[in-house]
Amino acid sequence: MALAVSTLGFFVITLDALIVNVALASIGAQLGGGTAGQQWIVDGYTLMFASLLLFAGNLSDRIGAKRAFTLGLVLFVLASAACAFAPVLWVLIFSRFVQGAAASLMLPPSMALIREAFPDALLRSRAIGLWALGGAVAAAAGPTLGGLLTTIDWRLVFLINVPVGAVAVALLGKVPASPVRPAPFDWWGQVAALIGVGALIFGLIEGGVLGFGEPQVLLSLGAAAVAITVFLLAQARVRNPMMPLDLFRSAGLRIALSVGFSFMVGWYGMVFVMSLFLQQHLGLSPLLAGLAFLPASVLIAVSNVVAGRMAARFGPRVPAVLGQLLMVAGLLGMLLAAPLGSLLAVTLLLVPIGVGGALAMPPITAHVLDSVPAHRAGTASAVFNTFRQLGGAVGVAVFGALLAGPAGFVPGLQTSLLIAALLLLATAVASVFIRRTHN
C-alpha cells in the first residue's frame, strides 16, 4: 500500500511538470499574459519544487514520512483545484507556486515510505523500479493527455489531479504510521537553503532566457553563492543540521548525486533542445514532434521494471553503468545525425537515450536509500532530488544559451549533446565503483 501511494504521488508530481506545456497557448488566449506569463506558469512550479526539497526532506524525517506526505498531497490537490478554477492569470501563477511547494513536500517522503516498507535491499530495488514507473508513465502520457484534455478545456489539465489525489489520500489510511525523529529545526539552514537554491534556479531560468551577462541574472547567481556558503557553514556548526555533512562520507551517495545531476542535464536538456529542433528547425507540428518521443516513452516504461530486476540480480552497478553508456551512445549518434535533419533518425536515437536513463535511474535511486540509515531517508532523498533539479535547470539554461549563440542552431545543438554525453560518460566511469549493499 505504501508503494501504491508513493507511486501515485510520483505520478502526479511528474505529470504536472509536463502536462501543462501543451495547454499554454489556450491559457494565454483566455487569460492573457503573453510569453512572460506562460513562462511563469511553468517556471513557478519548478522554482518552488526545487527550492523546498531540502526543507521537505528535513520535515519528513522529523514528523514522519506518512504525515509529511499527507500534508503535501492534500495541499497539492487543493492547489490543483485552485489552478483549474483560476479566474485570472495571477491566481493561476500563484496556485502553480503552491503546487510546486506541495510537490516538494511529497517527493522525499514518498521515497522514505518505500524505505520503511521494504527493509530488504533486494525487494526495495524492485519497489523503486515500480515507483519510477509511475514517473515514466506520467512522462510518456503527459504531452498526449495534455493535448486531449486541452481540446476539451485547458482547466481539465489541472482538474485531473483531484481524483488521482483523492484516491491516494484514501489509500494513505491503510499505510502504517511512520517513525518520527523529534529535533529542533535548523532555521538558519532552512532560510539559507531556500534563498540559495531559489536564487540559483531563478538565475539559471532567467539566464537561459535573457543571457548570463544581465545584471539581474548576475545578482541572482551572486546571492545564490553567498547563501549556499552560509548554508554550508551553518551545517558544519549547528547542533541539529537539516543536511548533516557526514551524509557525504558515503562514497555511494556521492556517486549517486553526480549521476542524478548528469542524468538530468542529459535527459531534460536533450528533450528541450530536440523539441526545439523538431518544431523550429524541421518545422514539425507539436503533435508530430511529440509522436517522435512516443517509441522511447513506451520502452522507458518497460525498462523501469527491467532495471529493478536487473539491480536485484546484479546490484546497482551493472544497470547504472550500462544505462549511462546507452545514453552516451544515443547522444553521440544524435550529434552526428543532427545535420541530416531526419525525423526517423531522431526517433530511433531517442530510444537508447530513454532506455538508458530508465535502466540507470531506479537502481541509483535505490542506492541513495541503501547508503543511509532509515531515519535519514527523507533527508537523503531530498538532497538527491535537489541535485537532480539543479541538473535539469542547468541543462535547459546552458543548452538554450548555446542554441541562441553566434555559432548557429545546429552547431549549438551539437555542442549541447556533446556536453551531455561527456558528463554522462564521466559519471558512468564513476559508477563502476558503486558497491552493492545488503541493508
PECOR-V772886 format. One record per residue. N is the residue number from 1. RES is the residue in one small letter. PHI is phi as a letter, one per 20 degrees, with the letter a starting at -180 (NA if undefined). Layout:
N & RES & PHI
N & RES & PHI
This chain:
1 & m & NA
2 & a & f
3 & l & f
4 & a & f
5 & v & f
6 & s & f
7 & t & f
8 & l & f
9 & g & f
10 & f & f
11 & f & f
12 & v & f
13 & i & f
14 & t & f
15 & l & g
16 & d & f
17 & a & f
18 & l & d
19 & i & f
20 & v & f
21 & n & g
22 & v & f
23 & a & e
24 & l & f
25 & a & f
26 & s & f
27 & i & f
28 & g & f
29 & a & f
30 & q & e
31 & l & d
32 & g & m
33 & g & o
34 & g & m
35 & t & f
36 & a & f
37 & g & f
38 & q & f
39 & q & f
40 & w & f
41 & i & f
42 & v & e
43 & d & f
44 & g & f
45 & y & f
46 & t & f
47 & l & f
48 & m & f
49 & f & g
50 & a & f
51 & s & f
52 & l & d
53 & l & f
54 & l & f
55 & f & f
56 & a & f
57 & g & f
58 & n & f
59 & l & f
60 & s & g
61 & d & f
62 & r & e
63 & i & d
64 & g & o
65 & a & f
66 & k & f
67 & r & f
68 & a & f
69 & f & f
70 & t & f
71 & l & g
72 & g & f
73 & l & f
74 & v & f
75 & l & f
76 & f & f
77 & v & f
78 & l & f
79 & a & f
80 & s & f
81 & a & f
82 & a & f
83 & c & f
84 & a & f
85 & f & d
86 & a & f
87 & p & e
88 & v & c
89 & l & f
90 & w & f
91 & v & f
92 & l & f
93 & i & f
94 & f & f
95 & s & f
96 & r & f
97 & f & f
98 & v & f
99 & q & g
100 & g & f
101 & a & f
102 & a & f
103 & a & f
104 & s & f
105 & l & f
106 & m & e
107 & l & f
108 & p & g
109 & p & f
110 & s & f
111 & m & f
112 & a & f
113 & l & f
114 & i & f
115 & r & f
116 & e & f
117 & a & f
118 & f & c
119 & p & f
120 & d & f
121 & a & f
122 & l & f
123 & l & f
124 & r & f
125 & s & f
126 & r & f
127 & a & f
128 & i & f
129 & g & f
130 & l & f
131 & w & f
132 & a & f
133 & l & f
134 & g & g
135 & g & f
136 & a & f
137 & v & f
138 & a & f
139 & a & f
140 & a & f
141 & a & e
142 & g & g
143 & p & f
144 & t & f
145 & l & f
146 & g & f
147 & g & f
148 & l & f
149 & l & f
150 & t & f
151 & t & f
152 & i & e
153 & d & a
154 & w & f
155 & r & f
156 & l & f
157 & v & g
158 & f & e
159 & l & f
160 & i & f
161 & n & f
162 & v & f
163 & p & f
164 & v & f
165 & g & f
166 & a & f
167 & v & f
168 & a & f
169 & v & f
170 & a & f
171 & l & f
172 & l & g
173 & g & f
174 & k & e
175 & v & e
176 & p & f
177 & a & f
178 & s & e
179 & p & f
180 & v & d
181 & r & c
182 & p & g
183 & a & a
184 & p & f
185 & f & f
186 & d & e
187 & w & f
188 & w & g
189 & g & f
190 & q & g
191 & v & f
192 & a & f
193 & a & f
194 & l & f
195 & i & f
196 & g & f
197 & v & f
198 & g & f
199 & a & f
200 & l & f
201 & i & f
202 & f & f
203 & g & f
204 & l & f
205 & i & f
206 & e & f
207 & g & f
208 & g & f
209 & v & e
210 & l & e
211 & g & o
212 & f & e
213 & g & e
214 & e & f
215 & p & g
216 & q & f
217 & v & f
218 & l & f
219 & l & f
220 & s & f
221 & l & f
222 & g & f
223 & a & f
224 & a & f
225 & a & f
226 & v & f
227 & a & f
228 & i & f
229 & t & f
230 & v & f
231 & f & f
232 & l & f
233 & l & f
234 & a & f
235 & q & f
236 & a & f
237 & r & d
238 & v & f
239 & r & f
240 & n & c
241 & p & f
242 & m & f
243 & m & c
244 & p & g
245 & l & f
246 & d & f
247 & l & g
248 & f & e
249 & r & f
250 & s & f
251 & a & f
252 & g & f
253 & l & f
254 & r & f
255 & i & f
256 & a & f
257 & l & f
258 & s & f
259 & v & f
260 & g & g
261 & f & f
262 & s & f
263 & f & g
264 & m & f
265 & v & g
266 & g & f
267 & w & f
268 & y & f
269 & g & f
270 & m & f
271 & v & f
272 & f & f
273 & v & f
274 & m & f
275 & s & f
276 & l & f
277 & f & f
278 & l & f
279 & q & e
280 & q & e
281 & h & e
282 & l & e
283 & g & m
284 & l & f
285 & s & f
286 & p & g
287 & l & f
288 & l & f
289 & a & f
290 & g & f
291 & l & f
292 & a & f
293 & f & e
294 & l & f
295 & p & g
296 & a & f
297 & s & f
298 & v & f
299 & l & f
300 & i & f
301 & a & f
302 & v & f
303 & s & f
304 & n & f
305 & v & f
306 & v & g
307 & a & f
308 & g & f
309 & r & f
310 & m & f
311 & a & f
312 & a & f
313 & r & e
314 & f & d
315 & g & n
316 & p & f
317 & r & f
318 & v & f
319 & p & f
320 & a & f
321 & v & f
322 & l & g
323 & g & f
324 & q & f
325 & l & f
326 & l & f
327 & m & f
328 & v & f
329 & a & f
330 & g & f
331 & l & f
332 & l & f
333 & g & f
334 & m & f
335 & l & g
336 & l & f
337 & a & e
338 & a & g
339 & p & f
340 & l & f
341 & g & m
342 & s & e
343 & l & f
344 & l & f
345 & a & f
346 & v & f
347 & t & f
348 & l & f
349 & l & f
350 & l & f
351 & v & f
352 & p & f
353 & i & f
354 & g & f
355 & v & f
356 & g & f
357 & g & f
358 & a & f
359 & l & f
360 & a & e
361 & m & f
362 & p & g
363 & p & f
364 & i & f
365 & t & f
366 & a & f
367 & h & f
368 & v & g
369 & l & f
370 & d & f
371 & s & e
372 & v & c
373 & p & f
374 & a & g
375 & h & f
376 & r & d
377 & a & f
378 & g & f
379 & t & f
380 & a & f
381 & s & f
382 & a & f
383 & v & f
384 & f & g
385 & n & f
386 & t & f
387 & f & g
388 & r & f
389 & q & f
390 & l & f
391 & g & f
392 & g & f
393 & a & f
394 & v & f
395 & g & g
396 & v & f
397 & a & f
398 & v & f
399 & f & f
400 & g & f
401 & a & f
402 & l & f
403 & l & f
404 & a & e
405 & g & f
406 & p & f
407 & a & f
408 & g & o
409 & f & f
410 & v & f
411 & p & f
412 & g & f
413 & l & f
414 & q & f
415 & t & f
416 & s & f
417 & l & f
418 & l & f
419 & i & g
420 & a & f
421 & a & f
422 & l & f
423 & l & f
424 & l & f
425 & l & f
426 & a & f
427 & t & f
428 & a & f
429 & v & f
430 & a & f
431 & s & f
432 & v & g
433 & f & e
434 & i & f
435 & r & d
436 & r & f
437 & t & d
438 & h & c
439 & n & f
